[in-house]
Amino acid sequence: MPLAMVENGRKVRLVTINAGCELKGRLSALGLVPGVEIEMIKNPPDGPVIIGIKEGRLILGRGMAQKINVR
């Protein structure tokens, strides 16, 4: 399921990123790699999502969150 569909407060694991090498590299540098646990902090109906990863938080655009598959 895309990260953009995860409910607030739910924890998931990153499975794959359906994007080109440039975006995969940027996300990898931020710690978004397969197997990492992600907590959905805030997922409004429109606009960016806020996720918790390790001890930090990231804000991702909705289009970017659509390309990240989790389970």
C-alpha positions as CSV (number, residue, x, y, z in Angstrom):
1,M,0.0,0.0,0.0
2,P,1.3,3.5,-0.7
3,L,2.6,5.5,2.3
4,A,0.1,8.2,1.5
5,M,-2.8,5.9,2.5
6,V,-1.5,5.0,6.0
7,E,-3.6,6.2,8.9
8,N,-2.3,8.5,11.6
9,G,-0.5,6.7,14.4
10,R,0.1,3.5,12.5
11,K,3.5,1.9,12.2
12,V,4.5,0.3,8.9
13,R,7.7,-1.0,7.2
14,L,9.0,0.3,3.9
15,V,9.0,-2.3,1.2
16,T,9.9,-0.6,-2.1
17,I,10.2,2.9,-3.7
18,N,8.7,3.1,-7.2
19,A,10.8,6.0,-8.5
20,G,13.9,6.8,-10.5
21,C,17.4,6.6,-9.2
22,E,17.6,10.3,-8.2
23,L,14.5,10.2,-5.9
24,K,15.5,6.8,-4.5
25,G,19.0,8.2,-3.7
26,R,17.5,11.3,-1.9
27,L,15.1,9.2,0.1
28,S,17.9,6.7,1.0
29,A,20.1,9.5,2.3
30,L,17.2,10.5,4.6
31,G,17.1,6.9,6.0
32,L,14.1,5.7,3.9
33,V,15.4,2.3,2.9
34,P,13.6,-1.1,2.6
35,G,12.9,-2.6,6.0
36,V,12.9,0.6,8.0
37,E,10.0,1.2,10.4
38,I,7.9,4.3,9.7
39,E,5.3,5.9,12.0
40,M,2.6,8.0,10.4
41,I,2.5,11.2,12.5
42,K,0.1,13.3,10.3
43,N,-1.7,12.4,7.1
44,P,-4.2,15.1,6.1
45,P,-6.5,14.5,3.1
46,D,-4.4,16.9,1.0
47,G,-0.9,18.3,1.4
48,P,2.3,16.8,2.8
49,V,2.5,13.9,5.3
50,I,4.7,13.9,8.4
51,I,6.4,10.7,9.3
52,G,8.5,9.5,12.2
53,I,11.6,7.5,11.3
54,K,14.1,6.4,14.0
55,E,14.5,9.4,16.3
56,G,13.5,12.1,13.7
57,R,10.6,13.3,11.7
58,L,10.3,14.0,7.9
59,I,7.8,15.9,5.9
60,L,7.2,14.4,2.5
61,G,5.0,15.7,-0.4
62,R,1.9,13.7,-1.2
63,G,3.3,12.7,-4.6
64,M,6.5,11.4,-3.0
65,A,4.5,9.5,-0.4
66,Q,2.5,7.8,-3.2
67,K,5.7,6.3,-4.6
68,I,6.7,4.7,-1.3
69,N,5.2,1.2,-0.7
70,V,4.8,-0.1,2.8
71,R,3.2,-3.0,4.7
